[in-house]
Every structure is written in C-alpha cells, then in structure tokens.
C-alpha cells in the first residue's frame, strides 16, 4: 500500500513552470515565431560583424613568377 502525502501529490512550483513552459512551446505558431526570431538574430549578428568589411580579393601572391 502506498501512502501519498500532500507534498508529493502537488507538483512543485518549478515543475508547474516547466509544464506550462512546455505547453507554451508545444504550439506550432510559437515555435515558428521563436525560430524566425532566432534566425533573424543570427543574420543581424553576421551583418554587424562582417557588413563593414572589404571583401575584394587580395592581389595574386605569385606575381613574380
């Protein structure tokens, strides 16, 4: 026979938060929105890092041959 106490019957606050977080991200529109924001952040970061650079090709090294 198993004795269930009140503490083990109720989920903790952390467990409730994790369950509601999981239920929120189970919605398809939320996953699409978060993924879109993620990829936009990557593109913006790459533009900030490499956007001002000079991408012209360097001179040919072996011009003396």
C-alpha positions as CSV (number, residue, x, y, z in Angstrom):
1,X,0.0,0.0,0.0
2,X,1.4,3.4,-1.0
3,X,1.0,6.4,1.1
4,X,0.7,9.7,-0.8
5,X,1.5,12.8,1.1
6,X,0.3,16.2,0.2
7,X,3.8,17.3,-0.7
8,X,4.3,14.5,-3.3
9,X,0.7,14.9,-4.7
10,X,1.2,18.5,-5.7
11,X,3.8,19.5,-8.3
12,X,6.3,22.0,-7.1
13,X,6.5,25.5,-8.5
14,X,9.4,24.6,-10.7
15,X,7.6,21.6,-12.1
16,X,4.5,23.7,-12.8
17,X,6.6,26.3,-14.5
18,X,8.3,23.7,-16.6
19,X,5.0,22.1,-17.6
20,X,3.5,25.5,-18.6
21,X,6.7,26.4,-20.5
22,X,6.5,23.1,-22.4
23,X,2.8,23.6,-23.1
24,X,3.5,27.1,-24.4
25,X,6.2,25.9,-26.8
26,X,4.1,23.0,-28.0
27,X,2.0,25.4,-30.0
28,X,3.2,25.5,-33.6
29,X,2.9,29.3,-34.1
30,X,5.1,29.9,-31.0
31,X,7.8,27.5,-32.3
32,X,7.7,29.2,-35.8
33,X,7.9,32.7,-34.2
34,X,10.8,31.8,-31.9
35,X,12.7,30.0,-34.7
36,X,12.2,33.0,-37.0
37,X,13.5,35.4,-34.4
38,X,16.5,33.1,-33.8
39,X,17.5,33.1,-37.4
40,X,16.9,36.8,-37.8
41,X,19.2,37.4,-34.8
42,X,21.9,35.2,-36.5
43,X,21.6,37.2,-39.8
44,X,21.7,40.5,-38.0
45,X,24.8,39.4,-36.0
46,X,26.6,38.3,-39.2
47,X,25.7,41.6,-40.8
48,X,27.1,43.5,-37.8
49,X,30.3,41.5,-37.8
50,X,31.0,41.3,-41.5
51,X,28.9,44.0,-43.0
52,X,31.5,46.7,-43.0
53,X,34.4,44.6,-44.3
54,X,36.2,44.9,-47.5
55,X,35.6,41.7,-49.5
56,X,37.7,42.5,-52.5
57,X,40.1,39.7,-53.5
58,X,43.7,40.2,-52.4
59,X,46.4,40.6,-55.0
60,X,47.8,37.5,-56.5
61,X,50.8,36.2,-54.4
62,X,52.9,34.7,-57.1
63,X,53.1,37.7,-59.4
64,X,56.9,37.4,-59.6
65,X,56.8,34.0,-61.4
